[in-house]
Amino acid sequence: MDGSLEMRRRRGSEEQDNRTFTFLSPLSLVCGRPVYSGRVVGGKDAAATRWPWQVSLKLSNSHICGGSLVSDRWIVTAAHCLQMTWIPFFYTVWLGSIDMDNLDEGVIHRVSRIVIHPTYSNVSGDIALLRLFSRVTYSSSILPICLSNVKKKQLIIPDSCWVTGWGKLKEEDADYPTKLQEAEVPIIEHQKCENIYNPLGSFLPQIQPVIEETMICAGDLNKGKDTCQGDSAGPLACHIDGIWILIGLSSWGTGCGLSFPGVYTNVTYYQKWITSVISRAEVLVPKTWTYLTSYSLLYCSLWLFWDPPVPLGLAFYQERSKCS
């Protein structure tokens, strides 16, 4: 992959690089349209403003997972990233920059509410929503990614999409890259992915499928392009009809860039749930604030004396985990 793959979006000009948006901008006119439109394992450094919806989810100021901005107040991430604690104010999200060594370039927002999908268990239902205390101000480096249109009967996913994250470049690496990595990965057909992870399934149909309908697989098994530890909950973004759409969240897998593709939470499957949670948010605000206030008083002193554990990667680990 080389720099020729990086193109400016079709609409816009160089003067737009420093553009800003208010949260009053219609989401449909803002999402999925970065200024740039064109290493995760086998990838390369991402260009600034190419993936403006990418966020770093932090626990006690340490990166634990990725996530995607989907509106001026909401982040989509993986449920397994939140297993250490479900107390919202322990978490922050960092967005607006691609360089972990230059945190001053980005902005930090605190999390006010965590919503875990009710079916979450192990690798099933691995999706969660984070509501931020304050609204995000859009700019060329901070923009939401689009969600699929639920009114469409079928979303045609392209043959390849893009993954991004600050995860390891190789499974055996001890260190993590400081700059956001990107890689283009082929989408792998559902049954083919099932056969790879569950080779006995065709002979023993009574065996529970490994790859559920709520999952999607992607990865270049020939060139070793894949996600790895530290990439958990990072977006699988597809360019469809001129905009970028969030198709998946990095969830789990076996190895990094080897014989098994990465498995992603199929975000389009949970589209109605996401829309429902966000649309009810304003009604639930008073209850949420009461909840936060009571827990803040209870845990404030604990926070001052808490010696946080060092994030070990994914909260869920299955030979290869994807959260750092």
Disulfide bonds with the S-S distance in Angstrom:
Cys31-Cys146 1.96
Cys65-Cys81 2.06
Cys65-Cys323 1.71
Cys161-Cys238 1.87
Cys193-Cys217 1.99
Cys228-Cys256 2.07
